[in-house]
Amino acid sequence: MRRTLSLAETAIAGILISLALMVVSLAIGTMRDDLKQRRTEQLLVRLDQALVAYHRATGRWPADPGPRADGSTTPENDGSGDRIIAVLADEPESRKVLDQIPPIFRARRSADTAAGSAWGGVHDAWGRPLRCLTANGSTPAELDAVIANGGRPIFISAGPDERFGPPDLPPAADNIRSDRR
């Protein structure tokens, strides 16, 4: 004899299935963010290796060649990562390291990239441009961070929230930096 589920039992079963799907969805989202974090950390290690190759070849750390063509200065779109990557790409030794970066991280060449460079920059795993602090940083806090890093520029990803911390305060907790490995 076959028993049919009551309306209440069907509702409870539906709620339990919905909760299970929600837990699975959250777990997948967490795994996806963890993967993006690890991939971005690996990208920053590779960019740091390009900085070291540049330093070995030239005897100096690359300097930011100047502001973006559009004049923007906010941390979210300051273009400093792209500008430093263009400088690295112009040096054959650091270019060899950059060429090992997987294509999924490479940005298309843009108008504010250094003239003559085929490299348009690099984006983090969330698809956002990177910042790069250099010895000619725009704030005392940024300059102090570069000095504490031995003068070596620092690449920064905004992380999952896609926002950088205020320039004169400690960085946002989820920012991923090349000087913190």
PyMOL commands that set and color helices and strands:
alter all, ss='L'
color gray80, all
select helices_A, chain A and resi 7-58+75-77+80-89+92-98+103-105+140-148
alter helices_A, ss='H'
color red, helices_A
select strands_A, chain A and resi 131-133+154-157+176-177
alter strands_A, ss='S'
color yellow, strands_A
deselect
rebuild
show_as cartoon
